[in-house]
Amino acid sequence: MFTHIAYDNEILNGKPHIVGTRLSIEFILELFASGATKDEVIKSYPQLTAEAVEDALKYAAQFSETAERVLSKNAELYKRLS
C-alpha cells in the first residue's frame, strides 16, 4: 500500500521511515508542521521524491484516522463499563 514507507528494527529503532533513508515519517511531519512546503522539503532532502513525501503524508493521515477510531471505541467501552 505504501511503497515508500518501511519499518526496520535496525533503522531508527523500527520507526516508520522513507525507504532508503533514515528520515522518519515523524520527522517529515515535523518539517511540515514548522511551515515547510513539499518543494522545500524535497530541495532540503534531495534523496526524497515527491511520491515519497506524499506517501508519508498519506501514511500519517491513515494512522491518525485509525488511532482516532480505536480511541473513540475505547472511550465508548469505558463509558459503558463506568
Biopython code that builds the backbone (N, CA, C, O; Angstrom):
import numpy as np
from Bio.PDB.StructureBuilder import StructureBuilder

atoms = [
    (1, "MET", "N", (0.821, -1.194, 0.000)),
    (1, "MET", "CA", (0.000, 0.000, 0.000)),
    (1, "MET", "C", (0.867, 1.259, 0.000)),
    (1, "MET", "O", (0.633, 2.174, -0.790)),
    (2, "PHE", "N", (1.860, 1.308, 0.877)),
    (2, "PHE", "CA", (2.777, 2.445, 0.941)),
    (2, "PHE", "C", (4.148, 1.980, 0.476)),
    (2, "PHE", "O", (4.927, 1.440, 1.261)),
    (3, "THR", "N", (4.435, 2.188, -0.784)),
    (3, "THR", "CA", (5.661, 1.653, -1.362)),
    (3, "THR", "C", (6.916, 2.397, -0.907)),
    (3, "THR", "O", (8.026, 1.890, -1.067)),
    (4, "HIS", "N", (6.753, 3.581, -0.348)),
    (4, "HIS", "CA", (7.905, 4.374, 0.077)),
    (4, "HIS", "C", (8.125, 4.344, 1.589)),
    (4, "HIS", "O", (9.018, 5.022, 2.096)),
    (5, "ILE", "N", (7.325, 3.569, 2.310)),
    (5, "ILE", "CA", (7.413, 3.508, 3.771)),
    (5, "ILE", "C", (7.948, 2.146, 4.180)),
    (5, "ILE", "O", (7.529, 1.116, 3.650)),
    (6, "ALA", "N", (8.880, 2.149, 5.128)),
    (6, "ALA", "CA", (9.454, 0.886, 5.606)),
    (6, "ALA", "C", (9.567, 0.912, 7.123)),
    (6, "ALA", "O", (9.568, 1.969, 7.754)),
    (7, "TYR", "N", (9.662, -0.294, 7.687)),
    (7, "TYR", "CA", (9.931, -0.499, 9.108)),
    (7, "TYR", "C", (11.114, -1.448, 9.179)),
    (7, "TYR", "O", (11.143, -2.463, 8.482)),
    (8, "ASP", "N", (12.076, -1.128, 10.007)),
    (8, "ASP", "CA", (13.232, -1.992, 10.180)),
    (8, "ASP", "C", (13.796, -1.706, 11.563)),
    (8, "ASP", "O", (14.175, -0.573, 11.860)),
    (9, "ASN", "N", (13.852, -2.719, 12.402)),
    (9, "ASN", "CA", (14.349, -2.511, 13.763)),
    (9, "ASN", "C", (15.773, -1.989, 13.796)),
    (9, "ASN", "O", (16.205, -1.416, 14.797)),
    (10, "GLU", "N", (16.513, -2.185, 12.696)),
    (10, "GLU", "CA", (17.897, -1.713, 12.623)),
    (10, "GLU", "C", (17.986, -0.237, 12.206)),
    (10, "GLU", "O", (19.051, 0.374, 12.298)),
    (11, "ILE", "N", (16.888, 0.316, 11.757)),
    (11, "ILE", "CA", (16.859, 1.713, 11.313)),
    (11, "ILE", "C", (15.869, 2.480, 12.170)),
    (11, "ILE", "O", (14.678, 2.172, 12.188)),
    (12, "LEU", "N", (16.368, 3.476, 12.876)),
    (12, "LEU", "CA", (15.531, 4.356, 13.713)),
    (12, "LEU", "C", (14.699, 3.570, 14.728)),
    (12, "LEU", "O", (13.575, 3.953, 15.055)),
    (13, "ASN", "N", (15.263, 2.475, 15.217)),
    (13, "ASN", "CA", (14.578, 1.642, 16.215)),
    (13, "ASN", "C", (13.194, 1.187, 15.761)),
    (13, "ASN", "O", (12.282, 1.043, 16.576)),
    (14, "GLY", "N", (13.044, 0.965, 14.466)),
    (14, "GLY", "CA", (11.783, 0.444, 13.954)),
    (14, "GLY", "C", (10.740, 1.484, 13.616)),
    (14, "GLY", "O", (9.630, 1.129, 13.218)),
    (15, "LYS", "N", (11.064, 2.770, 13.761)),
    (15, "LYS", "CA", (10.093, 3.805, 13.384)),
    (15, "LYS", "C", (9.836, 3.730, 11.885)),
    (15, "LYS", "O", (10.738, 3.412, 11.111)),
    (16, "PRO", "N", (8.611, 4.021, 11.479)),
    (16, "PRO", "CA", (8.355, 4.066, 10.043)),
    (16, "PRO", "C", (9.181, 5.193, 9.420)),
    (16, "PRO", "O", (9.267, 6.296, 9.960)),
    (17, "HIS", "N", (9.780, 4.887, 8.278)),
    (17, "HIS", "CA", (10.661, 5.853, 7.620)),
    (17, "HIS", "C", (10.552, 5.717, 6.106)),
    (17, "HIS", "O", (9.952, 4.774, 5.592)),
    (18, "ILE", "N", (11.138, 6.669, 5.413)),
    (18, "ILE", "CA", (11.155, 6.624, 3.959)),
    (18, "ILE", "C", (12.194, 5.588, 3.523)),
    (18, "ILE", "O", (13.333, 5.610, 3.991)),
    (19, "VAL", "N", (11.801, 4.692, 2.637)),
    (19, "VAL", "CA", (12.681, 3.633, 2.138)),
    (19, "VAL", "C", (13.984, 4.246, 1.622)),
    (19, "VAL", "O", (13.980, 5.243, 0.900)),
    (20, "GLY", "N", (15.098, 3.620, 2.014)),
    (20, "GLY", "CA", (16.395, 4.047, 1.535)),
    (20, "GLY", "C", (16.974, 5.253, 2.250)),
    (20, "GLY", "O", (18.015, 5.778, 1.856)),
    (21, "THR", "N", (16.290, 5.695, 3.313)),
    (21, "THR", "CA", (16.761, 6.853, 4.078)),
    (21, "THR", "C", (16.667, 6.545, 5.566)),
    (21, "THR", "O", (16.187, 5.489, 5.979)),
    (22, "ARG", "N", (17.134, 7.491, 6.346)),
    (22, "ARG", "CA", (16.932, 7.444, 7.797)),
    (22, "ARG", "C", (16.012, 8.599, 8.209)),
    (22, "ARG", "O", (16.127, 9.132, 9.313)),
    (23, "LEU", "N", (15.114, 8.971, 7.323)),
    (23, "LEU", "CA", (14.165, 10.057, 7.574)),
    (23, "LEU", "C", (12.833, 9.448, 7.996)),
    (23, "LEU", "O", (12.155, 8.796, 7.202)),
    (24, "SER", "N", (12.471, 9.669, 9.251)),
    (24, "SER", "CA", (11.230, 9.092, 9.773)),
    (24, "SER", "C", (10.020, 9.872, 9.278)),
    (24, "SER", "O", (10.118, 11.038, 8.893)),
    (25, "ILE", "N", (8.894, 9.203, 9.300)),
    (25, "ILE", "CA", (7.627, 9.861, 8.958)),
    (25, "ILE", "C", (7.378, 10.991, 9.947)),
    (25, "ILE", "O", (6.905, 12.063, 9.570)),
    (26, "GLU", "N", (7.692, 10.752, 11.186)),
    (26, "GLU", "CA", (7.542, 11.777, 12.220)),
    (26, "GLU", "C", (8.347, 13.029, 11.854)),
    (26, "GLU", "O", (7.847, 14.147, 11.983)),
    (27, "PHE", "N", (9.583, 12.846, 11.401)),
    (27, "PHE", "CA", (10.429, 13.980, 11.022)),
    (27, "PHE", "C", (9.831, 14.737, 9.845)),
    (27, "PHE", "O", (9.823, 15.968, 9.837)),
    (28, "ILE", "N", (9.331, 14.011, 8.852)),
    (28, "ILE", "CA", (8.699, 14.647, 7.694)),
    (28, "ILE", "C", (7.519, 15.503, 8.154)),
    (28, "ILE", "O", (7.353, 16.637, 7.703)),
    (29, "LEU", "N", (6.705, 14.955, 9.053)),
    (29, "LEU", "CA", (5.557, 15.711, 9.566)),
    (29, "LEU", "C", (6.009, 16.947, 10.331)),
    (29, "LEU", "O", (5.381, 18.001, 10.230)),
    (30, "GLU", "N", (7.094, 16.827, 11.099)),
    (30, "GLU", "CA", (7.612, 17.976, 11.838)),
    (30, "GLU", "C", (8.068, 19.088, 10.889)),
    (30, "GLU", "O", (7.909, 20.271, 11.188)),
    (31, "LEU", "N", (8.630, 18.702, 9.753)),
    (31, "LEU", "CA", (9.031, 19.709, 8.767)),
    (31, "LEU", "C", (7.816, 20.488, 8.270)),
    (31, "LEU", "O", (7.854, 21.715, 8.169)),
    (32, "PHE", "N", (6.737, 19.769, 7.962)),
    (32, "PHE", "CA", (5.516, 20.444, 7.505)),
    (32, "PHE", "C", (4.898, 21.272, 8.627)),
    (32, "PHE", "O", (4.406, 22.375, 8.388)),
    (33, "ALA", "N", (4.922, 20.751, 9.833)),
    (33, "ALA", "CA", (4.355, 21.485, 10.970)),
    (33, "ALA", "C", (5.117, 22.784, 11.226)),
    (33, "ALA", "O", (4.550, 23.756, 11.725)),
    (34, "SER", "N", (6.401, 22.793, 10.882)),
    (34, "SER", "CA", (7.196, 24.005, 11.088)),
    (34, "SER", "C", (7.022, 25.002, 9.944)),
    (34, "SER", "O", (7.618, 26.080, 9.956)),
    (35, "GLY", "N", (6.201, 24.637, 8.951)),
    (35, "GLY", "CA", (5.887, 25.568, 7.877)),
    (35, "GLY", "C", (6.536, 25.271, 6.544)),
    (35, "GLY", "O", (6.328, 26.018, 5.589)),
    (36, "ALA", "N", (7.317, 24.204, 6.442)),
    (36, "ALA", "CA", (7.964, 23.866, 5.175)),
    (36, "ALA", "C", (6.931, 23.420, 4.149)),
    (36, "ALA", "O", (5.908, 22.828, 4.495)),
    (37, "THR", "N", (7.209, 23.708, 2.900)),
    (37, "THR", "CA", (6.376, 23.224, 1.798)),
    (37, "THR", "C", (6.973, 21.935, 1.255)),
    (37, "THR", "O", (8.107, 21.580, 1.579)),
    (38, "LYS", "N", (6.205, 21.238, 0.431)),
    (38, "LYS", "CA", (6.718, 20.000, -0.164)),
    (38, "LYS", "C", (7.971, 20.286, -0.989)),
    (38, "LYS", "O", (8.941, 19.530, -0.924)),
    (39, "ASP", "N", (7.958, 21.355, -1.752)),
    (39, "ASP", "CA", (9.122, 21.696, -2.568)),
    (39, "ASP", "C", (10.342, 21.995, -1.705)),
    (39, "ASP", "O", (11.457, 21.611, -2.056)),
    (40, "GLU", "N", (10.142, 22.673, -0.585)),
    (40, "GLU", "CA", (11.260, 22.973, 0.319)),
    (40, "GLU", "C", (11.832, 21.701, 0.939)),
    (40, "GLU", "O", (13.047, 21.561, 1.081)),
    (41, "VAL", "N", (10.949, 20.781, 1.304)),
    (41, "VAL", "CA", (11.396, 19.512, 1.886)),
    (41, "VAL", "C", (12.224, 18.739, 0.867)),
    (41, "VAL", "O", (13.291, 18.221, 1.198)),
    (42, "ILE", "N", (11.746, 18.660, -0.349)),
    (42, "ILE", "CA", (12.460, 17.921, -1.391)),
    (42, "ILE", "C", (13.792, 18.598, -1.720)),
    (42, "ILE", "O", (14.791, 17.922, -1.966)),
    (43, "LYS", "N", (13.803, 19.914, -1.724)),
    (43, "LYS", "CA", (15.052, 20.637, -2.001)),
    (43, "LYS", "C", (16.063, 20.415, -0.877)),
    (43, "LYS", "O", (17.256, 20.253, -1.133)),
    (44, "SER", "N", (15.586, 20.408, 0.359)),
    (44, "SER", "CA", (16.474, 20.219, 1.516)),
    (44, "SER", "C", (16.950, 18.778, 1.656)),
    (44, "SER", "O", (18.037, 18.526, 2.176)),
    (45, "TYR", "N", (16.147, 17.847, 1.199)),
    (45, "TYR", "CA", (16.461, 16.413, 1.304)),
    (45, "TYR", "C", (16.313, 15.791, -0.079)),
    (45, "TYR", "O", (15.300, 15.155, -0.371)),
    (46, "PRO", "N", (17.324, 15.975, -0.933)),
    (46, "PRO", "CA", (17.201, 15.536, -2.325)),
    (46, "PRO", "C", (17.026, 14.023, -2.509)),
    (46, "PRO", "O", (16.679, 13.568, -3.600)),
    (47, "GLN", "N", (17.262, 13.248, -1.453)),
    (47, "GLN", "CA", (17.028, 11.807, -1.560)),
    (47, "GLN", "C", (15.526, 11.490, -1.538)),
    (47, "GLN", "O", (15.125, 10.356, -1.796)),
    (48, "LEU", "N", (14.709, 12.485, -1.232)),
    (48, "LEU", "CA", (13.259, 12.291, -1.228)),
    (48, "LEU", "C", (12.676, 12.615, -2.592)),
    (48, "LEU", "O", (13.147, 13.508, -3.296)),
    (49, "THR", "N", (11.649, 11.873, -2.942)),
    (49, "THR", "CA", (10.879, 12.180, -4.145)),
    (49, "THR", "C", (9.537, 12.750, -3.719)),
    (49, "THR", "O", (9.122, 12.605, -2.569)),
    (50, "ALA", "N", (8.875, 13.391, -4.647)),
    (50, "ALA", "CA", (7.536, 13.912, -4.353)),
    (50, "ALA", "C", (6.614, 12.775, -3.939)),
    (50, "ALA", "O", (5.791, 12.936, -3.037)),
    (51, "GLU", "N", (6.749, 11.628, -4.594)),
    (51, "GLU", "CA", (5.908, 10.471, -4.272)),
    (51, "GLU", "C", (6.171, 9.959, -2.864)),
    (51, "GLU", "O", (5.240, 9.555, -2.168)),
    (52, "ALA", "N", (7.429, 9.970, -2.439)),
    (52, "ALA", "CA", (7.766, 9.513, -1.093)),
    (52, "ALA", "C", (7.168, 10.446, -0.043)),
    (52, "ALA", "O", (6.648, 9.992, 0.977)),
    (53, "VAL", "N", (7.243, 11.740, -0.297)),
    (53, "VAL", "CA", (6.672, 12.714, 0.642)),
    (53, "VAL", "C", (5.152, 12.543, 0.704)),
    (53, "VAL", "O", (4.566, 12.573, 1.786)),
    (54, "GLU", "N", (4.527, 12.365, -0.442)),
    (54, "GLU", "CA", (3.078, 12.146, -0.470)),
    (54, "GLU", "C", (2.704, 10.871, 0.271)),
    (54, "GLU", "O", (1.715, 10.850, 1.004)),
    (55, "ASP", "N", (3.483, 9.807, 0.090)),
    (55, "ASP", "CA", (3.244, 8.565, 0.817)),
    (55, "ASP", "C", (3.339, 8.793, 2.323)),
    (55, "ASP", "O", (2.526, 8.270, 3.085)),
    (56, "ALA", "N", (4.322, 9.568, 2.748)),
    (56, "ALA", "CA", (4.498, 9.857, 4.175)),
    (56, "ALA", "C", (3.265, 10.566, 4.738)),
    (56, "ALA", "O", (2.797, 10.233, 5.827)),
    (57, "LEU", "N", (2.750, 11.527, 4.005)),
    (57, "LEU", "CA", (1.571, 12.263, 4.460)),
    (57, "LEU", "C", (0.325, 11.375, 4.472)),
    (57, "LEU", "O", (-0.491, 11.452, 5.390)),
    (58, "LYS", "N", (0.187, 10.539, 3.453)),
    (58, "LYS", "CA", (-0.960, 9.620, 3.412)),
    (58, "LYS", "C", (-0.874, 8.602, 4.539)),
    (58, "LYS", "O", (-1.880, 8.278, 5.170)),
    (59, "TYR", "N", (0.330, 8.100, 4.788)),
    (59, "TYR", "CA", (0.534, 7.148, 5.880)),
    (59, "TYR", "C", (0.133, 7.785, 7.205)),
    (59, "TYR", "O", (-0.598, 7.189, 7.995)),
    (60, "ALA", "N", (0.616, 8.996, 7.439)),
    (60, "ALA", "CA", (0.307, 9.685, 8.688)),
    (60, "ALA", "C", (-1.192, 9.939, 8.828)),
    (60, "ALA", "O", (-1.746, 9.805, 9.919)),
    (61, "ALA", "N", (-1.839, 10.299, 7.743)),
    (61, "ALA", "CA", (-3.285, 10.540, 7.785)),
    (61, "ALA", "C", (-4.038, 9.259, 8.101)),
    (61, "ALA", "O", (-4.971, 9.269, 8.904)),
    (62, "GLN", "N", (-3.642, 8.156, 7.477)),
    (62, "GLN", "CA", (-4.311, 6.884, 7.747)),
    (62, "GLN", "C", (-4.088, 6.459, 9.186)),
    (62, "GLN", "O", (-5.021, 6.018, 9.857)),
    (63, "PHE", "N", (-2.866, 6.588, 9.661)),
    (63, "PHE", "CA", (-2.568, 6.220, 11.044)),
    (63, "PHE", "C", (-3.391, 7.065, 12.004)),
    (63, "PHE", "O", (-3.912, 6.554, 12.996)),
    (64, "SER", "N", (-3.507, 8.338, 11.718)),
    (64, "SER", "CA", (-4.273, 9.246, 12.569)),
    (64, "SER", "C", (-5.748, 8.839, 12.618)),
    (64, "SER", "O", (-6.360, 8.815, 13.686)),
    (65, "GLU", "N", (-6.307, 8.520, 11.452)),
    (65, "GLU", "CA", (-7.709, 8.092, 11.393)),
    (65, "GLU", "C", (-7.914, 6.789, 12.160)),
    (65, "GLU", "O", (-8.902, 6.639, 12.879)),
    (66, "THR", "N", (-6.995, 5.858, 12.011)),
    (66, "THR", "CA", (-7.092, 4.575, 12.714)),
    (66, "THR", "C", (-6.994, 4.789, 14.214)),
    (66, "THR", "O", (-7.785, 4.227, 14.971)),
    (67, "ALA", "N", (-6.041, 5.589, 14.651)),
    (67, "ALA", "CA", (-5.883, 5.860, 16.082)),
    (67, "ALA", "C", (-7.133, 6.524, 16.647)),
    (67, "ALA", "O", (-7.566, 6.206, 17.754)),
    (68, "GLU", "N", (-7.703, 7.438, 15.890)),
    (68, "GLU", "CA", (-8.908, 8.125, 16.331)),
    (68, "GLU", "C", (-10.070, 7.148, 16.510)),
    (68, "GLU", "O", (-10.818, 7.241, 17.483)),
    (69, "ARG", "N", (-10.222, 6.203, 15.561)),
    (69, "ARG", "CA", (-11.288, 5.204, 15.670)),
    (69, "ARG", "C", (-11.088, 4.312, 16.892)),
    (69, "ARG", "O", (-12.041, 4.029, 17.619)),
    (70, "VAL", "N", (-9.853, 3.872, 17.119)),
    (70, "VAL", "CA", (-9.560, 2.999, 18.258)),
    (70, "VAL", "C", (-9.832, 3.735, 19.563)),
    (70, "VAL", "O", (-10.462, 3.190, 20.469)),
    (71, "LEU", "N", (-9.359, 4.965, 19.657)),
    (71, "LEU", "CA", (-9.581, 5.740, 20.883)),
    (71, "LEU", "C", (-11.060, 5.999, 21.109)),
    (71, "LEU", "O", (-11.536, 5.958, 22.243)),
    (72, "SER", "N", (-11.785, 6.264, 20.036)),
    (72, "SER", "CA", (-13.214, 6.503, 20.140)),
    (72, "SER", "C", (-13.938, 5.258, 20.644)),
    (72, "SER", "O", (-14.800, 5.350, 21.519)),
    (73, "LYS", "N", (-13.585, 4.086, 20.090)),
    (73, "LYS", "CA", (-14.207, 2.837, 20.523)),
    (73, "LYS", "C", (-13.883, 2.552, 21.983)),
    (73, "LYS", "O", (-14.745, 2.100, 22.737)),
    (74, "ASN", "N", (-12.641, 2.815, 22.382)),
    (74, "ASN", "CA", (-12.260, 2.594, 23.772)),
    (74, "ASN", "C", (-13.000, 3.545, 24.699)),
    (74, "ASN", "O", (-13.364, 3.163, 25.811)),
    (75, "ALA", "N", (-13.227, 4.770, 24.262)),
    (75, "ALA", "CA", (-13.964, 5.728, 25.081)),
    (75, "ALA", "C", (-15.412, 5.278, 25.258)),
    (75, "ALA", "O", (-15.980, 5.390, 26.345)),
    (76, "GLU", "N", (-16.000, 4.767, 24.178)),
    (76, "GLU", "CA", (-17.373, 4.253, 24.264)),
    (76, "GLU", "C", (-17.441, 3.071, 25.208)),
    (76, "GLU", "O", (-18.359, 2.984, 26.023)),
    (77, "LEU", "N", (-16.491, 2.166, 25.114)),
    (77, "LEU", "CA", (-16.448, 1.000, 26.004)),
    (77, "LEU", "C", (-16.270, 1.451, 27.445)),
    (77, "LEU", "O", (-16.935, 0.930, 28.341)),
    (78, "TYR", "N", (-15.400, 2.392, 27.677)),
    (78, "TYR", "CA", (-15.180, 2.901, 29.037)),
    (78, "TYR", "C", (-16.458, 3.493, 29.615)),
    (78, "TYR", "O", (-16.767, 3.278, 30.787)),
    (79, "LYS", "N", (-17.213, 4.245, 28.791)),
    (79, "LYS", "CA", (-18.473, 4.842, 29.255)),
    (79, "LYS", "C", (-19.469, 3.756, 29.635)),
    (79, "LYS", "O", (-20.170, 3.872, 30.641)),
    (80, "ARG", "N", (-19.531, 2.693, 28.823)),
    (80, "ARG", "CA", (-20.482, 1.609, 29.110)),
    (80, "ARG", "C", (-20.106, 0.855, 30.380)),
    (80, "ARG", "O", (-20.978, 0.389, 31.114)),
    (81, "LEU", "N", (-18.814, 0.739, 30.634)),
    (81, "LEU", "CA", (-18.360, -0.010, 31.812)),
    (81, "LEU", "C", (-18.378, 0.820, 33.087)),
    (81, "LEU", "O", (-18.309, 0.275, 34.189)),
    (82, "SER", "N", (-18.470, 2.118, 32.941)),
    (82, "SER", "CA", (-18.447, 3.004, 34.131)),
    (82, "SER", "C", (-19.793, 3.083, 34.802)),
    (82, "SER", "O", (-19.942, 3.778, 35.807)),
]
sb = StructureBuilder()
sb.init_structure("model")
sb.init_model(0)
sb.init_chain("A")
sb.init_seg("    ")
for serial, (resi, resn, name, xyz) in enumerate(atoms, 1):
    if name == "N":
        sb.init_residue(resn, " ", resi, " ")
    sb.init_atom(name, np.array(xyz, "f"), 0.0, 1.0, " ", f" {name:<3s}", serial, name[0])
structure = sb.get_structure()
